[in-house]
Amino acid sequence: MTRPMPERLPIGPQPINLTQLLKRAGWALSGGEAKSLIAEGQVRVNGEVELRKRRQLRAGDIVGLEDGPSVELTDEE
């Protein structure tokens, strides 16, 4: 079974950290919840498990939840 194409999520030209992105995407309601998802290894960036809460993301990065949705970041506003 193939995974669906990621949704596009505009973040603008500036980088965004991973916890902020999880909240913006609606996958976490708070910073604490976002940090828990990351610490549990539930978040992937460009196909790799990411454990750094403050990982700086840029347009072109693809972020996804383990067995869940994914988004491709764009520099659109």
PDB file of N, CA, C and O in Angstrom, chain B, residues numbered from 101:
ATOM      1  N   MET B 101       0.840  -1.180   0.000  1.00  0.00           N
ATOM      2  CA  MET B 101       0.000   0.000   0.000  1.00  0.00           C
ATOM      3  C   MET B 101       0.886   1.245   0.000  1.00  0.00           C
ATOM      4  O   MET B 101       1.807   1.348   0.811  1.00  0.00           O
ATOM      5  N   THR B 102       0.622   2.172  -0.885  1.00  0.00           N
ATOM      6  CA  THR B 102       1.427   3.388  -0.954  1.00  0.00           C
ATOM      7  C   THR B 102       0.851   4.457  -0.042  1.00  0.00           C
ATOM      8  O   THR B 102      -0.357   4.537   0.181  1.00  0.00           O
ATOM      9  N   ARG B 103       1.743   5.261   0.468  1.00  0.00           N
ATOM     10  CA  ARG B 103       1.313   6.361   1.326  1.00  0.00           C
ATOM     11  C   ARG B 103       0.772   7.483   0.457  1.00  0.00           C
ATOM     12  O   ARG B 103       1.265   7.694  -0.651  1.00  0.00           O
ATOM     13  N   PRO B 104      -0.242   8.214   0.944  1.00  0.00           N
ATOM     14  CA  PRO B 104      -0.762   9.337   0.173  1.00  0.00           C
ATOM     15  C   PRO B 104       0.274  10.460   0.094  1.00  0.00           C
ATOM     16  O   PRO B 104       1.160  10.566   0.942  1.00  0.00           O
ATOM     17  N   MET B 105       0.148  11.281  -0.924  1.00  0.00           N
ATOM     18  CA  MET B 105       1.035  12.437  -1.068  1.00  0.00           C
ATOM     19  C   MET B 105       0.821  13.367   0.125  1.00  0.00           C
ATOM     20  O   MET B 105      -0.302  13.514   0.607  1.00  0.00           O
ATOM     21  N   PRO B 106       1.899  13.993   0.600  1.00  0.00           N
ATOM     22  CA  PRO B 106       1.738  14.910   1.723  1.00  0.00           C
ATOM     23  C   PRO B 106       0.966  16.160   1.310  1.00  0.00           C
ATOM     24  O   PRO B 106       1.046  16.606   0.166  1.00  0.00           O
ATOM     25  N   GLU B 107       0.222  16.712   2.257  1.00  0.00           N
ATOM     26  CA  GLU B 107      -0.420  18.003   2.050  1.00  0.00           C
ATOM     27  C   GLU B 107       0.660  19.066   1.996  1.00  0.00           C
ATOM     28  O   GLU B 107       1.755  18.869   2.522  1.00  0.00           O
ATOM     29  N   ARG B 108       0.364  20.181   1.369  1.00  0.00           N
ATOM     30  CA  ARG B 108       1.310  21.300   1.350  1.00  0.00           C
ATOM     31  C   ARG B 108       0.937  22.255   2.479  1.00  0.00           C
ATOM     32  O   ARG B 108      -0.232  22.602   2.645  1.00  0.00           O
ATOM     33  N   LEU B 109       1.931  22.679   3.252  1.00  0.00           N
ATOM     34  CA  LEU B 109       1.704  23.581   4.376  1.00  0.00           C
ATOM     35  C   LEU B 109       2.622  24.791   4.217  1.00  0.00           C
ATOM     36  O   LEU B 109       3.839  24.664   4.347  1.00  0.00           O
ATOM     37  N   PRO B 110       2.042  25.979   3.934  1.00  0.00           N
ATOM     38  CA  PRO B 110       2.874  27.167   3.776  1.00  0.00           C
ATOM     39  C   PRO B 110       3.414  27.654   5.122  1.00  0.00           C
ATOM     40  O   PRO B 110       2.665  27.791   6.089  1.00  0.00           O
ATOM     41  N   ILE B 111       4.717  27.911   5.171  1.00  0.00           N
ATOM     42  CA  ILE B 111       5.330  28.430   6.397  1.00  0.00           C
ATOM     43  C   ILE B 111       5.999  29.779   6.166  1.00  0.00           C
ATOM     44  O   ILE B 111       6.476  30.395   7.119  1.00  0.00           O
ATOM     45  N   GLY B 112       6.046  30.250   4.929  1.00  0.00           N
ATOM     46  CA  GLY B 112       6.736  31.499   4.623  1.00  0.00           C
ATOM     47  C   GLY B 112       8.222  31.252   4.424  1.00  0.00           C
ATOM     48  O   GLY B 112       8.671  30.106   4.447  1.00  0.00           O
ATOM     49  N   PRO B 113       8.987  32.323   4.228  1.00  0.00           N
ATOM     50  CA  PRO B 113      10.407  32.180   3.906  1.00  0.00           C
ATOM     51  C   PRO B 113      11.295  31.878   5.119  1.00  0.00           C
ATOM     52  O   PRO B 113      12.430  31.434   4.946  1.00  0.00           O
ATOM     53  N   GLN B 114      10.810  32.105   6.319  1.00  0.00           N
ATOM     54  CA  GLN B 114      11.616  31.897   7.522  1.00  0.00           C
ATOM     55  C   GLN B 114      11.512  30.455   8.015  1.00  0.00           C
ATOM     56  O   GLN B 114      10.463  29.829   7.862  1.00  0.00           O
ATOM     57  N   PRO B 115      12.589  29.915   8.606  1.00  0.00           N
ATOM     58  CA  PRO B 115      12.522  28.572   9.196  1.00  0.00           C
ATOM     59  C   PRO B 115      11.531  28.542  10.364  1.00  0.00           C
ATOM     60  O   PRO B 115      11.203  29.580  10.940  1.00  0.00           O
ATOM     61  N   ILE B 116      11.067  27.355  10.698  1.00  0.00           N
ATOM     62  CA  ILE B 116      10.159  27.155  11.824  1.00  0.00           C
ATOM     63  C   ILE B 116      10.679  25.947  12.595  1.00  0.00           C
ATOM     64  O   ILE B 116      11.168  24.992  11.992  1.00  0.00           O
ATOM     65  N   ASN B 117      10.576  25.981  13.936  1.00  0.00           N
ATOM     66  CA  ASN B 117      11.063  24.809  14.659  1.00  0.00           C
ATOM     67  C   ASN B 117       9.986  23.728  14.718  1.00  0.00           C
ATOM     68  O   ASN B 117       8.802  23.997  14.518  1.00  0.00           O
ATOM     69  N   LEU B 118      10.415  22.528  14.990  1.00  0.00           N
ATOM     70  CA  LEU B 118       9.549  21.358  14.883  1.00  0.00           C
ATOM     71  C   LEU B 118       8.343  21.435  15.812  1.00  0.00           C
ATOM     72  O   LEU B 118       7.237  21.080  15.403  1.00  0.00           O
ATOM     73  N   THR B 119       8.526  21.888  17.052  1.00  0.00           N
ATOM     74  CA  THR B 119       7.372  21.963  17.968  1.00  0.00           C
ATOM     75  C   THR B 119       6.336  22.946  17.445  1.00  0.00           C
ATOM     76  O   THR B 119       5.138  22.674  17.527  1.00  0.00           O
ATOM     77  N   GLN B 120       6.773  24.092  16.906  1.00  0.00           N
ATOM     78  CA  GLN B 120       5.838  25.064  16.341  1.00  0.00           C
ATOM     79  C   GLN B 120       5.092  24.471  15.153  1.00  0.00           C
ATOM     80  O   GLN B 120       3.893  24.693  14.991  1.00  0.00           O
ATOM     81  N   LEU B 121       5.803  23.721  14.329  1.00  0.00           N
ATOM     82  CA  LEU B 121       5.169  23.122  13.161  1.00  0.00           C
ATOM     83  C   LEU B 121       4.087  22.121  13.566  1.00  0.00           C
ATOM     84  O   LEU B 121       3.010  22.100  12.970  1.00  0.00           O
ATOM     85  N   LEU B 122       4.365  21.296  14.569  1.00  0.00           N
ATOM     86  CA  LEU B 122       3.375  20.302  15.000  1.00  0.00           C
ATOM     87  C   LEU B 122       2.097  20.987  15.483  1.00  0.00           C
ATOM     88  O   LEU B 122       0.997  20.486  15.252  1.00  0.00           O
ATOM     89  N   LYS B 123       2.240  22.117  16.147  1.00  0.00           N
ATOM     90  CA  LYS B 123       1.055  22.873  16.577  1.00  0.00           C
ATOM     91  C   LYS B 123       0.356  23.495  15.377  1.00  0.00           C
ATOM     92  O   LYS B 123      -0.869  23.431  15.283  1.00  0.00           O
ATOM     93  N   ARG B 124       1.103  24.093  14.460  1.00  0.00           N
ATOM     94  CA  ARG B 124       0.498  24.738  13.283  1.00  0.00           C
ATOM     95  C   ARG B 124      -0.249  23.724  12.423  1.00  0.00           C
ATOM     96  O   ARG B 124      -1.305  24.038  11.873  1.00  0.00           O
ATOM     97  N   ALA B 125       0.288  22.516  12.303  1.00  0.00           N
ATOM     98  CA  ALA B 125      -0.350  21.476  11.494  1.00  0.00           C
ATOM     99  C   ALA B 125      -1.593  20.897  12.186  1.00  0.00           C
ATOM    100  O   ALA B 125      -2.381  20.184  11.566  1.00  0.00           O
ATOM    101  N   GLY B 126      -1.758  21.216  13.490  1.00  0.00           N
ATOM    102  CA  GLY B 126      -2.917  20.709  14.225  1.00  0.00           C
ATOM    103  C   GLY B 126      -2.702  19.317  14.788  1.00  0.00           C
ATOM    104  O   GLY B 126      -3.660  18.665  15.205  1.00  0.00           O
ATOM    105  N   TRP B 127      -1.469  18.854  14.807  1.00  0.00           N
ATOM    106  CA  TRP B 127      -1.167  17.513  15.321  1.00  0.00           C
ATOM    107  C   TRP B 127      -0.921  17.528  16.816  1.00  0.00           C
ATOM    108  O   TRP B 127      -0.944  16.478  17.458  1.00  0.00           O
ATOM    109  N   ALA B 128      -0.686  18.709  17.383  1.00  0.00           N
ATOM    110  CA  ALA B 128      -0.483  18.861  18.819  1.00  0.00           C
ATOM    111  C   ALA B 128      -1.212  20.128  19.258  1.00  0.00           C
ATOM    112  O   ALA B 128      -1.188  21.143  18.562  1.00  0.00           O
ATOM    113  N   LEU B 129      -1.858  20.057  20.419  1.00  0.00           N
ATOM    114  CA  LEU B 129      -2.599  21.217  20.920  1.00  0.00           C
ATOM    115  C   LEU B 129      -1.719  22.151  21.732  1.00  0.00           C
ATOM    116  O   LEU B 129      -2.064  23.319  21.913  1.00  0.00           O
ATOM    117  N   SER B 130      -0.590  21.659  22.223  1.00  0.00           N
ATOM    118  CA  SER B 130       0.292  22.473  23.060  1.00  0.00           C
ATOM    119  C   SER B 130       1.745  22.112  22.770  1.00  0.00           C
ATOM    120  O   SER B 130       2.039  21.105  22.125  1.00  0.00           O
ATOM    121  N   GLY B 131       2.641  22.959  23.262  1.00  0.00           N
ATOM    122  CA  GLY B 131       4.059  22.669  23.120  1.00  0.00           C
ATOM    123  C   GLY B 131       4.453  21.398  23.842  1.00  0.00           C
ATOM    124  O   GLY B 131       5.293  20.638  23.361  1.00  0.00           O
ATOM    125  N   GLY B 132       3.844  21.164  25.002  1.00  0.00           N
ATOM    126  CA  GLY B 132       4.129  19.949  25.766  1.00  0.00           C
ATOM    127  C   GLY B 132       3.722  18.697  25.007  1.00  0.00           C
ATOM    128  O   GLY B 132       4.444  17.700  24.999  1.00  0.00           O
ATOM    129  N   GLU B 133       2.572  18.758  24.377  1.00  0.00           N
ATOM    130  CA  GLU B 133       2.104  17.610  23.591  1.00  0.00           C
ATOM    131  C   GLU B 133       3.033  17.377  22.393  1.00  0.00           C
ATOM    132  O   GLU B 133       3.352  16.235  22.060  1.00  0.00           O
ATOM    133  N   ALA B 134       3.462  18.465  21.753  1.00  0.00           N
ATOM    134  CA  ALA B 134       4.392  18.344  20.623  1.00  0.00           C
ATOM    135  C   ALA B 134       5.707  17.718  21.078  1.00  0.00           C
ATOM    136  O   ALA B 134       6.237  16.836  20.402  1.00  0.00           O
ATOM    137  N   LYS B 135       6.234  18.159  22.206  1.00  0.00           N
ATOM    138  CA  LYS B 135       7.493  17.617  22.730  1.00  0.00           C
ATOM    139  C   LYS B 135       7.364  16.135  23.052  1.00  0.00           C
ATOM    140  O   LYS B 135       8.311  15.375  22.848  1.00  0.00           O
ATOM    141  N   SER B 136       6.208  15.717  23.551  1.00  0.00           N
ATOM    142  CA  SER B 136       5.982  14.299  23.852  1.00  0.00           C
ATOM    143  C   SER B 136       5.994  13.463  22.577  1.00  0.00           C
ATOM    144  O   SER B 136       6.599  12.391  22.541  1.00  0.00           O
ATOM    145  N   LEU B 137       5.328  13.949  21.532  1.00  0.00           N
ATOM    146  CA  LEU B 137       5.323  13.225  20.250  1.00  0.00           C
ATOM    147  C   LEU B 137       6.751  13.041  19.737  1.00  0.00           C
ATOM    148  O   LEU B 137       7.112  11.973  19.243  1.00  0.00           O
ATOM    149  N   ILE B 138       7.556  14.097  19.862  1.00  0.00           N
ATOM    150  CA  ILE B 138       8.937  14.040  19.384  1.00  0.00           C
ATOM    151  C   ILE B 138       9.743  13.062  20.237  1.00  0.00           C
ATOM    152  O   ILE B 138      10.453  12.213  19.697  1.00  0.00           O
ATOM    153  N   ALA B 139       9.643  13.172  21.563  1.00  0.00           N
ATOM    154  CA  ALA B 139      10.408  12.322  22.475  1.00  0.00           C
ATOM    155  C   ALA B 139      10.068  10.844  22.301  1.00  0.00           C
ATOM    156  O   ALA B 139      10.923   9.982  22.506  1.00  0.00           O
ATOM    157  N   GLU B 140       8.830  10.550  21.927  1.00  0.00           N
ATOM    158  CA  GLU B 140       8.389   9.163  21.739  1.00  0.00           C
ATOM    159  C   GLU B 140       8.800   8.606  20.372  1.00  0.00           C
ATOM    160  O   GLU B 140       8.518   7.448  20.067  1.00  0.00           O
ATOM    161  N   GLY B 141       9.459   9.418  19.557  1.00  0.00           N
ATOM    162  CA  GLY B 141       9.900   8.950  18.240  1.00  0.00           C
ATOM    163  C   GLY B 141       8.779   8.843  17.229  1.00  0.00           C
ATOM    164  O   GLY B 141       8.873   8.064  16.280  1.00  0.00           O
ATOM    165  N   GLN B 142       7.717   9.616  17.417  1.00  0.00           N
ATOM    166  CA  GLN B 142       6.545   9.536  16.541  1.00  0.00           C
ATOM    167  C   GLN B 142       6.631  10.457  15.324  1.00  0.00           C
ATOM    168  O   GLN B 142       5.777  10.406  14.439  1.00  0.00           O
ATOM    169  N   VAL B 143       7.674  11.307  15.285  1.00  0.00           N
ATOM    170  CA  VAL B 143       7.767  12.321  14.229  1.00  0.00           C
ATOM    171  C   VAL B 143       8.938  12.006  13.303  1.00  0.00           C
ATOM    172  O   VAL B 143      10.034  11.675  13.753  1.00  0.00           O
ATOM    173  N   ARG B 144       8.683  12.114  12.004  1.00  0.00           N
ATOM    174  CA  ARG B 144       9.728  11.904  11.007  1.00  0.00           C
ATOM    175  C   ARG B 144       9.904  13.185  10.200  1.00  0.00           C
ATOM    176  O   ARG B 144       8.936  13.859   9.849  1.00  0.00           O
ATOM    177  N   VAL B 145      11.157  13.501   9.919  1.00  0.00           N
ATOM    178  CA  VAL B 145      11.482  14.626   9.040  1.00  0.00           C
ATOM    179  C   VAL B 145      12.277  14.053   7.874  1.00  0.00           C
ATOM    180  O   VAL B 145      13.339  13.459   8.057  1.00  0.00           O
ATOM    181  N   ASN B 146      11.749  14.242   6.690  1.00  0.00           N
ATOM    182  CA  ASN B 146      12.376  13.714   5.467  1.00  0.00           C
ATOM    183  C   ASN B 146      12.657  12.215   5.591  1.00  0.00           C
ATOM    184  O   ASN B 146      13.695  11.730   5.142  1.00  0.00           O
ATOM    185  N   GLY B 147      11.712  11.485   6.209  1.00  0.00           N
ATOM    186  CA  GLY B 147      11.789  10.035   6.295  1.00  0.00           C
ATOM    187  C   GLY B 147      12.561   9.486   7.484  1.00  0.00           C
ATOM    188  O   GLY B 147      12.569   8.274   7.697  1.00  0.00           O
ATOM    189  N   GLU B 148      13.212  10.345   8.265  1.00  0.00           N
ATOM    190  CA  GLU B 148      14.015   9.903   9.408  1.00  0.00           C
ATOM    191  C   GLU B 148      13.365  10.332  10.724  1.00  0.00           C
ATOM    192  O   GLU B 148      12.823  11.434  10.821  1.00  0.00           O
ATOM    193  N   VAL B 149      13.419   9.467  11.731  1.00  0.00           N
ATOM    194  CA  VAL B 149      12.903   9.826  13.056  1.00  0.00           C
ATOM    195  C   VAL B 149      13.697  11.025  13.561  1.00  0.00           C
ATOM    196  O   VAL B 149      14.926  11.037  13.502  1.00  0.00           O
ATOM    197  N   GLU B 150      12.984  12.032  14.056  1.00  0.00           N
ATOM    198  CA  GLU B 150      13.628  13.255  14.556  1.00  0.00           C
ATOM    199  C   GLU B 150      13.335  13.415  16.046  1.00  0.00           C
ATOM    200  O   GLU B 150      12.175  13.439  16.456  1.00  0.00           O
ATOM    201  N   LEU B 151      14.381  13.524  16.847  1.00  0.00           N
ATOM    202  CA  LEU B 151      14.236  13.645  18.300  1.00  0.00           C
ATOM    203  C   LEU B 151      14.595  15.036  18.814  1.00  0.00           C
ATOM    204  O   LEU B 151      14.515  15.286  20.017  1.00  0.00           O
ATOM    205  N   ARG B 152      14.987  15.936  17.928  1.00  0.00           N
ATOM    206  CA  ARG B 152      15.337  17.304  18.341  1.00  0.00           C
ATOM    207  C   ARG B 152      14.095  18.193  18.286  1.00  0.00           C
ATOM    208  O   ARG B 152      13.519  18.411  17.219  1.00  0.00           O
ATOM    209  N   LYS B 153      13.694  18.697  19.443  1.00  0.00           N
ATOM    210  CA  LYS B 153      12.488  19.531  19.529  1.00  0.00           C
ATOM    211  C   LYS B 153      12.635  20.840  18.750  1.00  0.00           C
ATOM    212  O   LYS B 153      11.666  21.340  18.179  1.00  0.00           O
ATOM    213  N   ARG B 154      13.813  21.373  18.731  1.00  0.00           N
ATOM    214  CA  ARG B 154      14.038  22.674  18.101  1.00  0.00           C
ATOM    215  C   ARG B 154      14.630  22.565  16.699  1.00  0.00           C
ATOM    216  O   ARG B 154      15.206  23.525  16.187  1.00  0.00           O
ATOM    217  N   ARG B 155      14.490  21.421  16.096  1.00  0.00           N
ATOM    218  CA  ARG B 155      14.968  21.222  14.715  1.00  0.00           C
ATOM    219  C   ARG B 155      14.378  22.316  13.837  1.00  0.00           C
ATOM    220  O   ARG B 155      13.163  22.512  13.815  1.00  0.00           O
ATOM    221  N   GLN B 156      15.228  23.024  13.118  1.00  0.00           N
ATOM    222  CA  GLN B 156      14.781  24.085  12.220  1.00  0.00           C
ATOM    223  C   GLN B 156      14.362  23.483  10.883  1.00  0.00           C
ATOM    224  O   GLN B 156      15.136  22.775  10.239  1.00  0.00           O
ATOM    225  N   LEU B 157      13.146  23.768  10.482  1.00  0.00           N
ATOM    226  CA  LEU B 157      12.590  23.238   9.243  1.00  0.00           C
ATOM    227  C   LEU B 157      12.458  24.357   8.225  1.00  0.00           C
ATOM    228  O   LEU B 157      12.223  25.514   8.574  1.00  0.00           O
ATOM    229  N   ARG B 158      12.612  23.993   6.972  1.00  0.00           N
ATOM    230  CA  ARG B 158      12.528  24.966   5.883  1.00  0.00           C
ATOM    231  C   ARG B 158      11.620  24.423   4.778  1.00  0.00           C
ATOM    232  O   ARG B 158      11.252  23.249   4.768  1.00  0.00           O
ATOM    233  N   ALA B 159      11.279  25.303   3.864  1.00  0.00           N
ATOM    234  CA  ALA B 159      10.489  24.897   2.700  1.00  0.00           C
ATOM    235  C   ALA B 159      11.181  23.717   2.017  1.00  0.00           C
ATOM    236  O   ALA B 159      12.401  23.712   1.854  1.00  0.00           O
ATOM    237  N   GLY B 160      10.399  22.731   1.626  1.00  0.00           N
ATOM    238  CA  GLY B 160      10.924  21.539   0.978  1.00  0.00           C
ATOM    239  C   GLY B 160      11.022  20.348   1.919  1.00  0.00           C
ATOM    240  O   GLY B 160      11.045  19.203   1.469  1.00  0.00           O
ATOM    241  N   ASP B 161      11.080  20.610   3.240  1.00  0.00           N
ATOM    242  CA  ASP B 161      11.100  19.507   4.206  1.00  0.00           C
ATOM    243  C   ASP B 161       9.734  18.830   4.238  1.00  0.00           C
ATOM    244  O   ASP B 161       8.703  19.475   4.047  1.00  0.00           O
ATOM    245  N   ILE B 162       9.742  17.533   4.480  1.00  0.00           N
ATOM    246  CA  ILE B 162       8.502  16.769   4.634  1.00  0.00           C
ATOM    247  C   ILE B 162       8.485  16.212   6.049  1.00  0.00           C
ATOM    248  O   ILE B 162       9.410  15.522   6.476  1.00  0.00           O
ATOM    249  N   VAL B 163       7.409  16.528   6.765  1.00  0.00           N
ATOM    250  CA  VAL B 163       7.264  16.121   8.167  1.00  0.00           C
ATOM    251  C   VAL B 163       6.027  15.242   8.273  1.00  0.00           C
ATOM    252  O   VAL B 163       4.980  15.554   7.707  1.00  0.00           O
ATOM    253  N   GLY B 164       6.158  14.144   9.000  1.00  0.00           N
ATOM    254  CA  GLY B 164       5.025  13.240   9.152  1.00  0.00           C
ATOM    255  C   GLY B 164       4.990  12.601  10.512  1.00  0.00           C
ATOM    256  O   GLY B 164       5.997  12.529  11.216  1.00  0.00           O
ATOM    257  N   LEU B 165       3.811  12.136  10.871  1.00  0.00           N
ATOM    258  CA  LEU B 165       3.631  11.364  12.091  1.00  0.00           C
ATOM    259  C   LEU B 165       3.721   9.888  11.748  1.00  0.00           C
ATOM    260  O   LEU B 165       3.329   9.469  10.659  1.00  0.00           O
ATOM    261  N   GLU B 166       4.233   9.114  12.670  1.00  0.00           N
ATOM    262  CA  GLU B 166       4.329   7.658  12.488  1.00  0.00           C
ATOM    263  C   GLU B 166       2.954   7.115  12.116  1.00  0.00           C
ATOM    264  O   GLU B 166       1.995   7.309  12.862  1.00  0.00           O
ATOM    265  N   ASP B 167       2.844   6.448  10.989  1.00  0.00           N
ATOM    266  CA  ASP B 167       1.578   5.867  10.512  1.00  0.00           C
ATOM    267  C   ASP B 167       0.441   6.883  10.461  1.00  0.00           C
ATOM    268  O   ASP B 167      -0.719   6.540  10.691  1.00  0.00           O
ATOM    269  N   GLY B 168       0.780   8.132  10.157  1.00  0.00           N
ATOM    270  CA  GLY B 168      -0.244   9.175  10.120  1.00  0.00           C
ATOM    271  C   GLY B 168      -0.028  10.135   8.965  1.00  0.00           C
ATOM    272  O   GLY B 168       0.626   9.798   7.978  1.00  0.00           O
ATOM    273  N   PRO B 169      -0.578  11.328   9.095  1.00  0.00           N
ATOM    274  CA  PRO B 169      -0.485  12.311   8.021  1.00  0.00           C
ATOM    275  C   PRO B 169       0.918  12.861   7.867  1.00  0.00           C
ATOM    276  O   PRO B 169       1.763  12.716   8.751  1.00  0.00           O
ATOM    277  N   SER B 170       1.153  13.502   6.717  1.00  0.00           N
ATOM    278  CA  SER B 170       2.429  14.177   6.493  1.00  0.00           C
ATOM    279  C   SER B 170       2.161  15.473   5.738  1.00  0.00           C
ATOM    280  O   SER B 170       1.144  15.617   5.059  1.00  0.00           O
ATOM    281  N   VAL B 171       3.101  16.419   5.871  1.00  0.00           N
ATOM    282  CA  VAL B 171       3.005  17.693   5.180  1.00  0.00           C
ATOM    283  C   VAL B 171       4.339  18.019   4.525  1.00  0.00           C
ATOM    284  O   VAL B 171       5.404  17.679   5.040  1.00  0.00           O
ATOM    285  N   GLU B 172       4.259  18.683   3.384  1.00  0.00           N
ATOM    286  CA  GLU B 172       5.450  19.233   2.738  1.00  0.00           C
ATOM    287  C   GLU B 172       5.415  20.736   2.946  1.00  0.00           C
ATOM    288  O   GLU B 172       4.432  21.394   2.607  1.00  0.00           O
ATOM    289  N   LEU B 173       6.482  21.274   3.501  1.00  0.00           N
ATOM    290  CA  LEU B 173       6.540  22.688   3.807  1.00  0.00           C
ATOM    291  C   LEU B 173       6.838  23.499   2.552  1.00  0.00           C
ATOM    292  O   LEU B 173       7.682  23.119   1.740  1.00  0.00           O
ATOM    293  N   THR B 174       6.137  24.620   2.402  1.00  0.00           N
ATOM    294  CA  THR B 174       6.364  25.506   1.256  1.00  0.00           C
ATOM    295  C   THR B 174       6.692  26.901   1.761  1.00  0.00           C
ATOM    296  O   THR B 174       6.374  27.244   2.900  1.00  0.00           O
ATOM    297  N   ASP B 175       7.327  27.709   0.916  1.00  0.00           N
ATOM    298  CA  ASP B 175       7.678  29.059   1.314  1.00  0.00           C
ATOM    299  C   ASP B 175       6.591  30.071   0.962  1.00  0.00           C
ATOM    300  O   ASP B 175       6.809  31.280   1.052  1.00  0.00           O
ATOM    301  N   GLU B 176       5.439  29.584   0.566  1.00  0.00           N
ATOM    302  CA  GLU B 176       4.317  30.488   0.301  1.00  0.00           C
ATOM    303  C   GLU B 176       3.816  31.072   1.614  1.00  0.00           C
ATOM    304  O   GLU B 176       4.050  30.503   2.679  1.00  0.00           O
ATOM    305  N   GLU B 177       3.134  32.196   1.540  1.00  0.00           N
ATOM    306  CA  GLU B 177       2.593  32.788   2.763  1.00  0.00           C
ATOM    307  C   GLU B 177       1.109  32.733   2.773  1.00  0.00           C
ATOM    308  O   GLU B 177       0.481  33.188   3.729  1.00  0.00           O
TER     309      GLU B 177
END
